[in-house]
Amino acid sequence: MNTFLKVLILAVLALVVIKLAPLLMIPALIAFLALLVAGVALAGGLTLLLIVTLAVLAALSPLWLPVLALIGFIALIRRASRKTA
C-alpha cells in the first residue's frame, strides 16, 4: 500500500471520528459524572470521619492530656539527668 492510500485512509478515519465525537462523548460524560458523585461521597465520608475523630479526641481529652503531660515530664527529667561526655 503506498503512502497516498495510507494518508487517505487516515483522513477518512479522522472524518468518521469527528462525526462520531458526540456519540463518543456520552460514555465519557457518564463516567465523569459517576466519578464526580463518587468523589463527593468520598469527601463527605472523610469529613464525617474527621468530625467523629475530633469528637472522640475531645471527649477523651481528660484521659490523654494528663498522660501526655506525665510522659513529657518524665522525658524532661531523663534528659536533665544525663551526663554529657
Backbone hydrogen bonds, N-H to C=O, Kabsch-Sander energy under -0.5 kcal/mol:
donor,donor_aa,acceptor,acceptor_aa,energy
6,K,2,N,-1.6
7,V,3,T,-2.6
8,L,4,F,-2.4
9,I,5,L,-2.7
10,L,6,K,-2.4
11,A,7,V,-2.2
12,V,8,L,-2.4
13,L,9,I,-2.6
14,A,10,L,-2.3
15,L,11,A,-2.1
16,V,12,V,-2.2
17,V,13,L,-2.5
18,I,14,A,-2.3
19,K,15,L,-2.3
20,L,16,V,-2.1
21,A,17,V,-0.6
21,A,18,I,-0.6
24,L,20,L,-2.1
25,M,21,A,-1.7
26,I,22,P,-0.8
28,A,24,L,-0.9
29,L,25,M,-2.8
30,I,26,I,-2.3
31,A,27,P,-2.5
32,F,28,A,-2.4
33,L,29,L,-2.5
34,A,30,I,-2.2
35,L,31,A,-2.5
36,L,32,F,-2.3
37,V,33,L,-2.4
38,A,34,A,-2.3
39,G,35,L,-2.4
40,V,36,L,-2.3
41,A,37,V,-2.4
42,L,38,A,-2.5
43,A,39,G,-2.6
44,G,40,V,-2.3
45,G,41,A,-2.4
46,L,42,L,-2.6
47,T,43,A,-2.2
48,L,44,G,-2.4
49,L,45,G,-2.4
50,L,46,L,-2.4
51,I,47,T,-2.3
52,V,48,L,-2.5
53,T,49,L,-2.5
54,L,50,L,-2.5
55,A,51,I,-2.2
56,V,52,V,-2.5
57,L,53,T,-2.6
58,A,54,L,-2.3
59,A,55,A,-2.3
60,L,56,V,-2.2
61,S,58,A,-0.7
63,L,60,L,-1.8
64,W,60,L,-2.0
65,L,61,S,-2.0
67,V,63,L,-1.1
68,L,64,W,-2.4
69,A,65,L,-2.3
70,L,66,P,-2.5
71,I,67,V,-2.4
72,G,68,L,-2.2
73,F,69,A,-2.3
74,I,70,L,-2.5
75,A,71,I,-2.2
76,L,72,G,-2.1
77,I,73,F,-2.3
78,R,74,I,-2.6
79,R,75,A,-2.1
80,A,76,L,-1.9
81,S,77,I,-1.6
82,R,78,R,-0.5
82,R,79,R,-0.7
